[in-house]
């Protein structure tokens, strides 16, 4: 902390000093307002810390295999049996699908993912299993009707749907995908990779969107309290130093706004202050919330009456969409409105002539309360610490 205070006494801001270390290469050394032993020592310690952190991350990724989140709880709800048709809407590393086929060897699983890397993994797994047991699908949630019908699956014919939304561990572990804060890489964040050529990257967003729109994205999708200051810092930086192209550049810009403040996650571990900003950009680039909303609608359409839908979410925005679908709450209603307030809302009552329609439910939730991982589960798999599981069965519509 003392080193940070010493650096901040220079005429250049702490943000600018950090950025100058990254933007300029050895061929073009930055010009500092002053240079002393403390400044040199601070840069060396910073570089050593980054190298050590990167090495520890690489070692951890090599040692720890992919661990599916809340596997037991998911299987307890799905109860896969032979002969069922199950759609895994987010194949990812394949942990949930592998457990499904181990419990029901004659079930038919459709393994969907928008990530070409995950699709290749699903294809490889399908080749290891018996023919027809796993059918890999490449596409987004909104592509499900076309993809399923290509394989002869029509509406109201699927037994179970599984959603494990958000970025996968595989995507976070690959620095070149641009999702990770712990590893430097290109500022990409596209779940589809290069599959969709005209899809903007996170770099396109931070370099070309104006300050007000950046603020809205970070505030809405990241629920970041300092969204306005972060948006201003991003715009100031790109005008002063050019385009922001690396994850570490963006992380340092965000960190400069917090002036050394620390955040902690649910396990009381230090959490990077740029986490919410990265989350916001990722959600915006991949249109994740709209895709989740569409996916849940399609799941209801393709499920049999009594069929089960399980959804794992990892932040409040995702969980809110799942909760409102399963409990029959309108997406446009204000936040923190319970079901009694929903029925008392005069605007809703006047908009719909038949009040009985408000009482009709499409889903029967398996539990009134959300299911969360135990502390032991979080120790075994720290990335499960924010997980929330909700499940519901489709009700026969008259």
N, C-alpha and C positions, 0 to 999 in steps of 0.2 A: 504493500500500500504506500510506503514511503517513496518508492521509486515512481509510482504514478503521480504523487504530489510533486515530486521534483520535475518530472516531465511537463506537468501542466503549467509550470512557471514560465515556460518558453512563450514566445510571442505566438507561435502556432498552437492550435488547440490539440488536445490529446487525440481527437479523432483524426486530424490531419497528419499528426506524427505517425499514427498506426498505418494510415493509408499510404503514406509516402514509402513505408517499408515494403509494401506489397506491389504498388503500381509500377514503381521504377525498378528496372533490372540493374544488374551490375554494370551494364554499359552506360547507364544514365543515373548516377547517384543523386538522391534528393538534396536540395539545398536547404539547410536548416537555419533557423534564426540564430541559434547558438549550438555549441557542441562541447560537451564535457565528459568526464569519466563516468558520471552517473548515467548519462544518456546511453553511452556505449555499453555499460554493464546491464542496463535495463533491456536493451535490444538482444544482448547475448542470452540473458536469462529467459527472455520471451521465446527465442528460437529454440533453446534447449528444452524448455517445457513443452513446446509444440511437438518436437521430435519424439520426446519421451511419451507424450500422450498418444501420438499416432502409433508408436510401436506397441504400446499396451493395448490399444484398440485392435490392431492387426492380430496380436497374439490371442486376444479374447475371441475374435471372430473365427480363428482357426480352431480353437478348442471347443467352443460351444456350438452344437448343432442347432438347426431350426427347431424351436419348441412351439407347437401350436397353443394358442391362448385358450384357457379354460376348457381343455379338451374333455374332461370328465363331465362337466356341466352341459356342454354341447351335446355329447352323446346321450346323456340322460334324458334330454328333451327330444332329440331326433329319434332315438330308439330304432336304428336302421335294422331292417329285416330283409330276408331274401325275397326277390321279386319286386321290390320297391323301385320307383324312379326318383332319384334325388339329384337336385341341381346345386352344385357348389358354385356360387356366383363369384367367388374370389379365391381361386385356386392357390395363388401365391406360391409358397414352398411346398404345398401339398400335404401338410400335416393332418388336416381334418379329413381329407379324402382318403388318405392311407388308412386311417382308423376306421372309416366307414366300411371300406372293402374288407378290412380284416374281421369286422363283426358280421358283415352280410356279404358273403362271397358271391352270391347270385343276385345282388342288387345291381342296378344300372345307374352309373353316376355320370352326369354331364359336368365336366370341369371347365368352367368359364374363367377367362382372365383377359384383360385388355393389354397386358404386358407381353410382348413377343417372347421374352426370356421365360416367363412363367408358362406360356403356351408350349414352348419347346420342352420344358420339364414335364408338363402334363402329357405331351405326346410320348416322351420316353417312358413314363410310368404306364401309359396305356399299352405300350409294346411289351412291357414286362408282365402284364396281367393277361388273363384269357380274353379272347376276342369279344368285343361288345361290352366288357365290364366297365371301362372308362372311355368316354368320348370327349376329347379335348375340343374346346371352342375358343376362338379368338375374337374378342369384341367387347364392347361396353354393355352396361345393363340395358341400355335402350335398344341394343341389337338383338336381344334375347328372342323376341317373337320370330324373327326371320331365321335365326340360327337353330332354334328348336324345331321349327316346322320343316327345315331341311332334313331333319332326322326323324320325321314322322311323329313328333310330339305336338299334340293339339292342346287347346285350353281345357282346364279342369281335369288334367290327367297326371299331374305330378304329385308325388306323396310328400316331398319335403323340399324346402329351400333353405340354404345357409348363406348368410352374409357375414363376412369378416372384413369390414370396410376400413378405408384409410390406406396408407402406404404400407407395404410389407417389409419384414425384416430384411429380406433379400435386397430390396431397393435401397434401404438405409445403409446397408453394408457395402454397397458399391459406390465408391467415390465419384465415378464417372457419370452417375445418374443425377447428381446434384441435389439429392435429398438430405444428405448428412451434414450436420454441424461439426462433427468431430473429425471429418476428413475433407481436405480441400479438393474441389473439383469444379467442372463447368457448371454454371448456374442454369440448369436445365429443368428438372422436376417433372418432365412429361412421363406419365405412366405408360403411354402408348409408344414411347421411344420415337424412332424415326418413321413409324408406320403411317402416321398422318402428317404429310409434309407441311401443310399450312397451319398446323397447330402452333401457337406462340409458346415460347419458353419463358421461364421465370426471368431470364435476362431481358427478354423483349419487354416484359411488364415493367421492371424497375427502371429501364432506360428510356422508355417512350411514353409512359402514362404520366399525366400531369399530377401535381402534388395533391390536389383535392381528391382525385380518383384513387391515388395510392393510399391516402388516409382512409377512405371508405373501405377499401379492400382489407387493409390491416386491422381496422376497427371491427368490421363486420365478421370477417372470417377468422381472425385471430383473437378477437375480444381483448385486444391489447390497450391498456389504459394510456400508454404514451404513444399512441398511433400517430397523432399529429406531429409530434417532435421527430419520430422516426421517418415519416414521409418527408419532412423538411430536410432532414440530414441526408437522405438518399438523393433528393433533387440537388441540394447544394454540392454534394460530392461528385455527381455525374457532370455538373457544369464545370467544376474546378479541375477534375482529373480525367474526365472522359468516361466511357462506358464501364459499367460494373459487370464483370464477366465471370467472377469466381465466387464460390460459396463463402470462402474465408473473408473476402472483401466485404460482402454484405454483412456477415456476422460481426465484423469489427465496426462497421458503420453503426449498426444497432447497438453494440456494446458501448460505443462512445456516448450515446444518449443517456445511458444509465449511470455514467460516471463511477464505475466500480461497484454499483449495487449488486447484490446477489439474490437469486431466487432459489427456492427449494421445491422439489417435487413431492409427491404423496409419501414417499419413503424418506423424506427429510434429507435427500441428497442434493448437492448443488446442481441446479438446472441452468442451462445457458439462457441468457436474457433474450436471445434472438429466436428462441423456440417458437413463440407464438407468431412472429413475423414470417418465419419459414412455413409454418402451418397455413397461414393465410394465403401466401403465394401459391402453395401447392394445391390448395382447395380451388383457388380461382383458375389456375392454369388448366386443371383437369375437370373443372365443372362438377366437382364431386357431390355437392349437395343436391343438385338437380338430378344427377344420375342415380343417387340413392333414392330419391323420391319416386323416380320413374321405375326403378328396380322393384320397390315394394308394391307399387301398383301392378306391375307385370306378374309378380309372384302371386298376388291374390287372384289374378286372372287365370294363371296356369295351374294353381293348386286344386286338388280335389276338395270337396266339402269335408272338413275335418282334417285336411292336410296341415302340416306344421311349418311355420317359418321362424327361423332362429336368426337373430341379428346381433352381432358383436360390434360395438362402437367404441371410440377412444377419445372423444371429446364431446362437450355439451351440444354443439350444433348437430352432430350426427345423431346423438341420443334423442334430441328433441324431435327430430323428424320421425325416428322409429317409434317413439312414445306416442306421438300424435296419430300416426297411422294405426297402431294397435289399439288405442283407446278411443278412436273415433273423434278426435279433436281437430277442428279446422286449422289448416296451416297458417291462415291469415289472422287468427285471433292473437291478442296480446300475450306476452310471456307471463308465466306464473299464474295462469288462470286455471282453476280447478274445474271439475265437471259441473258442479253446481253453479258456478259463475257463468259457465258456458251456456247453461239452460236459461239463466236470467238475462243474458245479453240481449237488449231490445233490438239492436241492429240485426242480429241473426234471426230473431223471431219474426221481424217484419219482412225480411228478405225472402223467407220461405213460407209459403201458404200453409203447407202441411207440417204442423209441429211434430207430428209423429215421426217424420223422416229423421228428426234430430235424434230420436231414441233408437233408431235402427243401427245395429252394429254389424260390421263386416268381419271383425276379428274377435276372438275370445282369448284374452291374454292368459298365459299359464300362471302368472303371478301378478299381484298388484304392485309389488316392489321389484325394483331392478336387482339383478344378481351381479355381484362384484367378486373379484378373486380374493382369496384369503391372503394373509400376510406371508404365509409360507410359499404360496404360489408366486407371489411377487419376488420373493428372494430367489426362487429357482429360475424365474423368467422376469427380469425387471421391466421388460417392455409390456408386460401385462398389467402394470400398476394402474393404468387409467381405463382399463377395459370395463365395459358394462354390457351385460347380456340381457336381452329381452326376447321373449318368445310368445307366439300366439298361434291359434288354430283358426282356419278359415271357417266362417259360419255360412251355412247354406242361405243364399239370398232368395227370397220369394219373388 
